[in-house]
Amino acid sequence: MDGSALGIRLFCGLLEHGCLAKTGLYEALEPATMFPPSAIIEAVHLGDLYDLPFFDNVVKGVLPDLASRDSYGALAAYSVAHRMGNLKLAKDSLLMVTEKDWNPLSLQSKIVECLGLPAWRSLVCAYTN
């Protein structure tokens, strides 16, 4: 398999369990740590590589759980939904951001890198317009 260790573990865990909580990766993160959207995106690519048409639906089922974890999880879920082109999931994920005075322009550079520039740019455009 080609990918990061986290992406491969996530792919295999989602195939086996179908939810993020049972993969063991969810609890391994510190509470104030963003779950890397790149790992979920790698898992989606592995699902495409191995021609598993149902895997996108598995990921779509995981994103609401990730978004409900905290604001970082909501941003990670938004980033993945944005990359998958699912606007409803992206909007629902952003509604889970719990910080009151939230501004995408004030995000730390590490978080912007983790989100990916296209997802961050769409947040900035939506926030400033």
C-alpha distance (Angstrom), angle and dihedral (degrees) to the residues before:
residue distance angle dihedral
M1 . . .
D2 3.74 . .
G3 3.80 119.2 .
S4 3.78 144.2 65.0
A5 3.78 120.2 -48.6
L6 3.80 90.9 -112.4
G7 3.82 92.8 49.1
I8 3.80 92.4 49.9
R9 3.82 93.0 45.1
L10 3.79 89.6 49.2
F11 3.82 92.3 48.1
C12 3.81 92.7 50.3
G13 3.80 92.7 42.2
L14 3.79 93.0 51.3
L15 3.79 91.3 47.6
E16 3.78 90.6 51.5
H17 3.81 101.3 39.0
G18 3.80 106.9 16.1
C19 3.81 94.3 -141.4
L20 3.77 135.4 75.4
A21 3.80 96.2 -129.6
K22 3.81 93.8 62.8
T23 3.82 95.0 49.5
G24 3.81 91.9 76.1
L25 3.80 90.5 -132.1
Y26 3.79 93.8 96.6
E27 3.80 95.3 63.7
A28 3.80 93.6 41.4
L29 3.80 91.1 72.3
E30 3.76 121.9 85.1
P31 3.82 113.2 -113.1
A32 3.83 93.8 -109.3
T33 3.80 94.4 46.4
M34 3.76 123.5 103.5
F35 3.80 115.6 -126.0
P36 3.81 102.0 -122.7
P37 3.81 109.1 -110.7
S38 3.81 87.7 -156.8
A39 3.82 89.4 70.6
I40 3.80 91.6 54.7
I41 3.80 91.0 44.9
E42 3.82 89.4 50.7
A43 3.80 88.8 51.5
V44 3.82 89.7 51.6
H45 3.81 89.8 50.6
L46 3.81 90.4 49.9
G47 3.80 88.7 51.8
D48 3.81 88.4 53.4
L49 3.80 92.3 44.6
Y50 3.80 92.4 53.8
D51 3.83 90.9 41.8
L52 3.79 97.8 -117.7
P53 3.82 103.7 157.3
F54 3.81 93.0 -176.3
F55 3.80 94.0 57.5
D56 3.83 94.3 83.5
N57 3.81 87.9 59.1
V58 3.81 90.3 50.6
V59 3.81 89.6 53.3
K60 3.82 91.4 46.3
G61 3.81 87.5 55.3
V62 3.81 91.8 50.6
L63 3.81 97.0 50.9
P64 3.84 97.4 71.7
D65 3.82 89.6 52.7
L66 3.78 90.8 50.0
A67 3.82 91.5 46.6
S68 3.79 92.5 51.9
R69 3.83 92.1 54.4
D70 3.83 96.3 78.3
S71 3.80 141.1 -58.2
Y72 3.80 92.0 -69.4
G73 3.80 90.5 52.2
A74 3.80 89.8 48.7
L75 3.81 90.7 53.0
A76 3.81 91.5 47.4
A77 3.82 90.8 49.9
Y78 3.81 89.4 48.2
S79 3.80 91.2 52.2
V80 3.80 92.9 51.2
A81 3.81 93.0 45.0
H82 3.81 89.1 49.2
R83 3.81 91.2 52.2
M84 3.81 90.7 47.1
G85 3.81 90.6 50.0
N86 3.80 93.8 -121.6
L87 3.81 104.8 142.1
K88 3.80 95.9 179.6
L89 3.81 92.6 55.8
A90 3.81 90.5 44.1
K91 3.82 91.6 53.0
D92 3.82 92.9 44.7
S93 3.79 90.1 49.9
L94 3.80 92.7 52.5
L95 3.79 90.6 50.7
M96 3.83 86.7 62.3
V97 3.83 93.6 61.7
T98 3.79 100.8 114.7
E99 3.80 102.9 -166.7
K100 3.80 111.3 108.7
D101 3.81 101.6 -145.2
W102 3.77 96.6 35.0
N103 3.79 117.7 168.5
P104 3.83 124.7 174.9
L105 3.81 89.7 -149.9
S106 3.80 90.1 64.1
L107 3.81 96.0 54.8
Q108 3.79 116.7 120.9
S109 3.80 116.3 -106.2
K110 3.83 91.3 -114.1
I111 3.79 90.6 58.3
V112 3.81 92.0 46.1
E113 3.83 89.3 51.8
C114 3.79 90.2 48.7
L115 3.80 92.5 49.4
G116 3.78 93.6 47.2
L117 3.77 124.8 -121.8
P118 3.84 97.7 -96.6
A119 3.82 92.0 55.1
W120 3.81 92.3 43.7
R121 3.81 92.1 48.2
S122 3.79 91.3 52.7
L123 3.82 89.1 51.1
V124 3.80 91.2 51.0
C125 3.81 91.7 47.8
A126 3.79 91.8 49.5
Y127 3.81 92.1 45.9
T128 3.79 96.7 47.6
N129 3.83 97.5 42.3
